[in-house]
Amino acid sequence: MPISLIIFDLDGTLTDSLDDLTDATNRMLEHFARPVLTTGAVRKLVGQGARRLVERALPDASDADVEAGLALFLDYNERHIADKTRLYPGVTETLDVLRGQGKRLAVVSNKNVALCRRLLAVLGVEEYFGAVLGADSLPFRKPSPEPLLYLVREFGVLTDETAMVGDSINDIAAGKNAGMVTIGCWYGYGEPAELADADYRIDDFADLLRLPLFKPALNVEEV
């Protein structure tokens, strides 16, 4: 069945935000006089939402310190949402092609929804997405399939007509459990093993247009 709805993860899939996330993490760690982390170390903390990132960055911290750390992280991240964050190469051009094919597009992230919308707006791509869900939009978040199934109902499509595109095990697990086609992004933050169960895997964002799911497509050279 042709794909009519494509759901995208945000960080590590549409955007390369790791440097800004690292800065926010380290500003929070400095407040607690803890050693700062490398970008590679922060990369391993991303994917399960801000609270989980802070908990893992502050092992053995009290609940009060986790709450304070979370507030510091979110405040810094909001004020510096796109100092260094950029869209991955080919994102805008590929979204143009997909929209031209009549595909409906949405975002499901484990980042708070206000930050998702702010980042998409700053980067100039918010208009492409008919819906944006964050970690605080529903009682569930990835790897639960519920945010994805919520969008299926909202868009009035079938799970067989829907694809989930992401870079982490949370994205692939959510898509699989929802009964959707899954597409893993090698270039993102997840380890290769996390994408092993994906139905398809891509090396860069524009590779979406080379998948049989989205045929007929425009000439890839146009992207």
C-alpha positions as CSV (number, residue, x, y, z in Angstrom):
1,M,0.0,0.0,0.0
2,P,1.4,3.5,-0.9
3,I,2.7,5.6,2.0
4,S,0.5,8.6,2.6
5,L,1.8,9.7,6.1
6,I,5.5,10.0,7.1
7,I,6.3,10.6,10.7
8,F,9.8,12.0,11.5
9,D,11.9,12.1,14.7
10,L,13.5,15.5,15.2
11,D,17.0,15.4,16.8
12,G,19.4,13.2,14.9
13,T,16.9,12.8,12.0
14,L,15.8,16.2,10.7
15,T,18.3,18.3,12.7
16,D,21.9,18.0,13.8
17,S,21.4,19.6,17.3
18,L,24.1,17.7,19.2
19,D,26.4,20.7,19.8
20,D,23.6,22.8,21.3
21,L,22.5,19.9,23.4
22,T,26.0,19.4,24.6
23,D,26.3,23.1,25.5
24,A,23.0,22.9,27.5
25,T,24.2,19.8,29.3
26,N,27.5,21.2,30.2
27,R,26.1,24.5,31.4
28,M,23.9,22.5,33.7
29,L,26.9,20.3,34.9
30,E,28.9,23.4,35.6
31,H,26.2,24.6,37.9
32,F,26.7,21.5,40.0
33,A,30.5,21.7,39.7
34,R,30.6,18.4,37.8
35,P,33.0,17.6,35.0
36,V,31.7,18.6,31.6
37,L,31.0,15.9,28.9
38,T,32.3,15.5,25.4
39,T,29.9,15.7,22.4
40,G,30.4,12.0,22.0
41,A,29.3,11.3,25.6
42,V,26.2,13.5,25.3
43,R,25.3,11.8,22.1
44,K,24.7,8.6,24.1
45,L,22.3,10.5,26.4
46,V,20.0,11.8,23.7
47,G,16.8,10.2,22.6
48,Q,14.7,9.6,25.7
49,G,13.8,13.2,26.5
50,A,15.3,16.0,28.6
51,R,14.6,14.5,32.0
52,R,16.2,11.2,31.2
53,L,19.2,13.1,29.7
54,V,19.6,15.0,33.0
55,E,19.2,11.9,35.1
56,R,21.9,10.1,33.2
57,A,24.2,13.2,33.2
58,L,23.8,13.5,37.0
59,P,24.1,9.9,38.3
60,D,23.2,9.5,41.9
61,A,21.8,13.0,42.1
62,S,18.9,13.7,44.4
63,D,15.4,14.3,43.1
64,A,15.7,18.0,43.9
65,D,19.0,18.3,42.0
66,V,17.5,16.5,39.0
67,E,14.6,18.9,39.0
68,A,17.0,21.9,39.3
69,G,19.2,20.4,36.6
70,L,16.2,19.9,34.3
71,A,15.1,23.5,34.7
72,L,18.6,24.7,33.9
73,F,19.0,22.5,30.9
74,L,15.6,23.5,29.4
75,D,16.1,27.2,30.1
76,Y,19.5,27.2,28.4
77,N,18.3,25.0,25.5
78,E,15.4,27.3,24.8
79,R,17.5,30.5,24.8
80,H,20.1,28.8,22.6
81,I,17.8,26.6,20.6
82,A,19.7,26.9,17.3
83,D,23.0,28.6,18.0
84,K,24.7,25.6,16.3
85,T,21.8,23.4,15.3
86,R,21.3,22.9,11.6
87,L,19.1,20.9,9.3
88,Y,20.9,17.9,7.9
89,P,21.9,18.3,4.2
90,G,19.0,17.8,1.8
91,V,16.2,18.0,4.4
92,T,14.3,21.0,2.9
93,E,14.7,19.8,-0.7
94,T,13.5,16.3,0.2
95,L,10.5,17.6,2.2
96,D,9.6,19.7,-0.9
97,V,9.6,16.5,-3.1
98,L,7.6,14.5,-0.6
99,R,5.1,17.2,-0.2
100,G,4.9,17.5,-3.9
101,Q,4.0,13.8,-4.1
102,G,1.1,14.5,-1.8
103,K,2.6,12.9,1.3
104,R,1.5,14.2,4.7
105,L,4.3,14.9,7.1
106,A,4.5,15.0,10.9
107,V,7.0,15.1,13.7
108,V,7.1,13.0,16.9
109,S,9.9,13.8,19.3
110,N,10.8,13.1,22.9
111,K,11.8,16.8,23.2
112,N,9.2,19.0,24.8
113,V,6.7,20.2,22.1
114,A,7.3,23.9,22.6
115,L,11.0,23.4,21.9
116,C,10.2,21.2,18.9
117,R,8.0,24.0,17.4
118,R,10.5,26.7,18.2
119,L,13.3,24.8,16.6
120,L,11.4,23.9,13.5
121,A,10.2,27.6,13.2
122,V,13.8,29.0,13.6
123,L,15.1,26.6,11.0
124,G,12.2,27.5,8.6
125,V,10.6,24.1,8.1
126,E,7.6,24.2,10.5
127,E,5.2,24.7,7.6
128,Y,5.9,21.3,6.2
129,F,4.4,19.4,9.1
130,G,0.7,19.0,9.7
131,A,1.3,17.9,13.3
132,V,4.1,18.1,15.8
133,L,4.1,16.0,19.0
134,G,6.6,16.3,21.8
135,A,7.3,14.4,25.0
136,D,4.7,16.4,26.9
137,S,1.9,16.3,24.2
138,L,0.4,13.0,25.4
139,P,0.7,10.7,28.4
140,F,3.0,8.5,26.3
141,R,6.2,9.0,24.4
142,K,8.4,6.8,22.2
143,P,9.2,3.9,22.3
144,S,5.4,3.6,23.0
145,P,3.5,3.4,19.7
146,E,0.7,5.6,21.1
147,P,1.9,9.0,19.8
148,L,2.2,7.4,16.3
149,L,-1.2,5.8,16.5
150,Y,-2.7,9.1,17.7
151,L,-1.4,10.7,14.5
152,V,-2.8,7.9,12.4
153,R,-6.2,8.6,13.9
154,E,-5.8,12.3,13.5
155,F,-4.8,12.1,9.9
156,G,-7.4,9.5,9.1
157,V,-5.0,7.0,7.5
158,L,-4.1,3.4,8.1
159,T,-0.9,2.1,9.8
160,D,-0.1,0.3,6.6
161,E,0.0,3.7,4.9
162,T,2.4,5.2,7.4
163,A,6.2,5.3,7.8
164,M,8.3,6.2,10.8
165,V,11.7,7.7,10.1
166,G,14.2,8.0,13.0
167,D,17.7,7.4,14.2
168,S,17.2,5.6,17.5
169,I,15.9,2.3,18.9
170,N,13.0,4.3,20.3
171,D,11.9,5.4,16.9
172,I,12.2,1.9,15.4
173,A,10.5,0.2,18.3
174,A,7.6,2.7,18.3
175,G,7.1,2.3,14.6
176,K,7.3,-1.5,14.7
177,N,4.9,-1.7,17.6
178,A,2.5,0.5,15.7
179,G,2.6,-1.8,12.7
180,M,4.2,0.8,10.4
181,V,7.1,0.7,8.0
182,T,10.3,1.8,9.8
183,I,13.2,3.7,8.3
184,G,16.5,4.0,10.2
185,C,18.9,6.9,9.7
186,W,22.5,5.7,9.9
187,Y,23.8,9.3,10.1
188,G,22.0,10.2,13.3
189,Y,22.8,9.7,17.0
190,G,21.8,6.0,17.5
191,E,24.2,3.1,17.4
192,P,24.0,1.0,14.2
193,A,22.7,-2.0,16.3
194,E,19.7,0.2,17.3
195,L,18.6,0.3,13.7
196,A,19.0,-3.4,12.9
197,D,15.3,-4.1,13.0
198,A,14.3,-1.2,10.7
199,D,12.7,-2.2,7.4
200,Y,15.0,0.3,5.5
201,R,18.1,2.2,6.4
202,I,19.4,5.4,4.8
203,D,22.9,7.0,4.8
204,D,21.6,10.5,4.3
205,F,18.2,12.2,4.4
206,A,17.8,12.5,0.6
207,D,18.1,8.7,0.4
208,L,14.4,8.6,1.3
209,L,13.6,9.4,-2.3
210,R,15.5,6.3,-3.5
211,L,13.4,4.0,-1.5
212,P,10.7,2.0,-3.3
213,L,8.1,3.3,-0.8
214,F,8.2,6.7,-2.4
215,K,8.1,5.8,-6.1
216,P,7.4,7.4,-8.4
217,A,9.8,10.1,-7.2
218,L,11.3,13.1,-8.9
219,N,14.8,12.7,-10.3
220,V,17.1,12.4,-7.3
221,E,19.6,14.7,-9.0
222,E,17.1,17.5,-8.3
223,V,17.5,17.1,-4.6
